[in-house]
Amino acid sequence: MAQQATSYQFTAKLLRPKDIEDGDDWAFVVLPHDASACLPRRGRTTVVGKTNEQPFQQLLEPDGQKSQYALCRTCAF
């Protein structure tokens, strides 16, 4: 059975690791728990969406806290 598309909008901080190697710019966003609860599973899952009106497709990873995070390697810092 196909999953029904669900729309969810939220605002979150773009986080960066405390210690980052030179030239290795990346960041991540942790989904709010209520946004994560709308997803079909807590493990790896792919989502499509928009950030600042730019479309994207992203693999979400579990964060160990009953939510997911999205890794961002092409963000403008």
HELIX and SHEET records of a PDB file:
HELIX    1   1 HIS A   33  ALA A   37  1                                   5    
SHEET    1   A 4 ALA A  27  VAL A  30  0                                        
SHEET    2   A 4 GLN A  68  CYS A  72 -1                                        
SHEET    3   A 4 GLN A  54  PRO A  62 -1                                        
SHEET    4   A 4 THR A  45  THR A  51 -1                                        
END                                                                             
